[in-house]
């Protein structure tokens, strides 16, 4: 049987709205705050980690199982993020050494 989309109490609708609004506002403000210390390209790439973090939290908090395809996809995303961070640090170090010459 499918889960209904109607018939919830008003306090449950308030919880649904809070779950939608609070993480969005908090998440966007944290990303804007991080701009002081981190490049915009790194922040835009780090957003790709959000589903992986949500899966990890769901595993520990809700007891959800992670499938092999989720593991594989998560590892590919993490590997890509590591490559991206390594390449941007290498380019930044090269620019610094060139500027001081």
N, C-alpha and C positions, 0 to 999 in steps of 0.2 A: 504494500500500500504506500502511496506517495505521501510525502509530508505536506500538509495544507499550508497555503500562503495567507489564509485569513483565519479569523476566529481567535486571535490573541487578545489578551487583556491590554488596556492602555499602558499599564506599567511595563509590560513586556515590550511594547512598541517604543517606549522611552529608552529601554535598555538597548534595543536594536539601533536606535538613532545614536545613542551614546557610543556604541561600539563602532559605528561608522564615522562619526565626527571626531571623537577624541583622538584615536590613533592617526587619523589623517592630519589633523592640526598639529599634533605633537611631532609626527614624522616630518612634515614639511618644515616646521620650525627648527627641528634638529638639523636637517639638511642645510637650511639657510645659515644657521649658527656655525656649522662646520666649514662654511666657505671662507671663514677667517684664516683657517689653517690648512685647508686641503684644496686642491685644484678642482675646478668645475668638471673636468673630464673624469676625474677619479670618483667624484660624487655621483655623476650620472652612471658610471659603470657599477658602482657599489649597489645601486638599486636592484641590480640583477640578483643580488644575494638575498633579497627579501623573501622569495618563496622558499628558499633553502632554510632560512632561519625559522619561517613559519612551520615548515615540516618538522624541524627539530623540536620546536616548542610543542607541536601537536603530539609528537611521539612521547615526550616526557610528561606533559601536563594532561593530555587527553587519552593517552594510551593508544594512539593511532599507529598503525603499522606503515612502514615505508617500503614501497615495492622496489623491485630490482630496477625498473625503468626510472623511478625517481632517484635512486642512488646513482645510476649511470648519468642521468641528466645533471644532477647536482655536482657530481665530480667533474663533468665537462665544464660547467659554469665556473666552478672554483678554479680549475686549471686555467681557464681563459682569464679570470680575474688576476691570478698570480702572474701570468705572462704579461698582462697589461701593466700591472704595478711595476714589474721588473723593467719593462721597456721604458716607462715614463721616468723612473729613477735613473736609468742609464742615460737617457737623453738630457735630463736635468744636470747630472754630473758633468756631462760633456760640455754643456753650455757654460757652466760655472768655470771650468778650467779654461775654456776658450776666452771668456770675458776677462780673466785675470792676466792673460798673456800680454 
